[in-house]
Amino acid sequence: MKQPLHTIIAEIQKQERKLSAEAPNFIDEAYRMTVYLQELLHNVKEDIIKDGFANKAEEIRFFKQIKPNILGKLIYYNKVYRIETACPAENGHLYQNYFALQLQGLQQEYKEHICNSDFYRYYRSGRTDRDEHYYSLGNINYYDGLNSFVFEIDTKFSTYFDYKVAKIIANELIYNYLTTKLNPEQTPDVLLQNADAKDIFWTQTKNALIELIYALHAADALSHGKLGIRKISTVFQILFRISLTDIHNSFHRMKTRAGSRTLFLDQLKYSLEEYMDREDNG
């Protein structure tokens, strides 16, 4: 596998940013990321089966780092899609209980199948002395009492333990997703009631704020471009005490509106230059 890990991760992050900007909701984003990652994994598999590995070090690197990062994200987005499509109506006790049960199930799986295993301790410690055993094809040890699905894996494209790493990666992502769902601090509508922030609010139009959000996203101005539209909009909704519920469609209407498509940014530029002139003349 010639493509380095950082390139694979960069490609996945680029697709995540693209879909975060395009997808009308998180369900659609999760579905499209699942399809994208499944296709990416399929293409990588074809390359591996066709060309093999140049040496043992390349084989270990692939099954230890590259494949688990693709498969881990695939497991995560597929799980999120299933959770979101079965979710009760937003807000209320039923909504909170649903996500609490999902989190409880994840924690139970972690206790039963991950945290007490020798491999998990090996992985977490950063050791490398048994890498050849864990991340080489054909080294499956059935005396370890493996899960029964091991009999169905493709032995030309799995060492079994690469799946274990992918599950660890996926479970951490799912945990963060579920805790965010359950944490009211992440909900703009709740923060709108916070008395400490009542003097900070947005006084322009919602379209103006959406225009600014997309401009910052397009310029990679926040977190080196690693934040998607949805995350950026959440930050602004919390900061400025405003609810933005139609960001995607509003942006597409901006792209087709008559005259300037960047009305607010044009006004910002004009206002700043005018302010600078006043400062110079003052």
Residue, then its C-alpha position, 0 to 999 in steps of 0.5 A: m500500500k503505497q499511499p501514506l496514512h496522512t494522505i488517506i486521513a486527509e482524503i477522508q477529512k476532505q470528504e467529511r468537510k464537503l458533505s458537511a457543507e452539502a448534506p441537508n442533515f446528519i442522516d444524509e451525511a452519515y449515509r453518504m460517508t458510509v457509501y464513500l468509505q465502503e467504496l474506498l475500502h473496496n478499492v484499497k482491498e483490490d489494490i492489496i490483493k492485486d499487488g500485495f506488499a513490498n515487505k513485512a514492514e509495509e504489511i504491518r503498517f497497513f493493517k495497524q494504521i491504514k485499514p483500521n482508520i478507514l474501517g473504523k470511520l466506516i463502522y462509526y458512520n454506519k452506526v450513526y446512520r442506524i442510530e439517527t434513523a431510529c431516533p424518536a422526535e427531538n427533545g424530551h425524555l424519550y429522546q434523552n432516554y434513547f441516547a442514554l440507552q445507546l451509550q449504555g450499550l456502547q459502554q457494556e460492549y467496551k467492558e465485555h469485549i475490549c478493555n479487559s483484553d490483552f490486545y487492548r492493553y498492548y494497543r493502548s501501551g503503544r508497544t510494537d514488539r508483537d506487531e508482526h504477530y498481530y498485523s500479519l496475514g495468516n497469523i490468526n491464533y484460534y487458541d485465543g478464543l476469538n469471536s466467531f465472526v473470525f471464520e467469515i473474514d477474508t484472510k487475504f485482507s484481514t489479520y483479525f486484529d486490524y478489525k479490533v483496532a477499527k472497533i476501538i477507533a469507531n467506539e471512541l468516535i461513537y462515544n463522543y457522538l453520543t455524549t454530545k447528544l446527551n450534553p445540554e451544553q452542546t445544544p444552542d437552544v438551551l444556551l439561549q436561556n443562559a443569563d450570563a450571555k444575554d448581552i451577546f447576540w447577533t443583530q444582523t440577518k440569519n442569512a448574513l451569519i450563514e454567509l459569514i460561516y460559509a466564508l470562514h469555512a471556504a477560507d479554512a479560517l477555523s482549525h485549519g479547515k478541519l471543521g465542517i459547516r455543521k460544527i462551525s454553525t453550532v459554535f456561532q449559534i451558541l456564541f450569538r444566541i441564534s438558531l439556524t435551522d435551514i443553513h444548507n438551503s439558505f446557502h444554495r439560495m444565495k448562490t442563485r440570487a440576483g446581484s451580488r451573491t456575497l451581500f454581507l461580506d461586501q458590506l463588511k468590507y465597505s464598513l471596515e474600509e470606512y472605519m479605517d478612513r475615519e480612524d485616519n482622519g481622526 
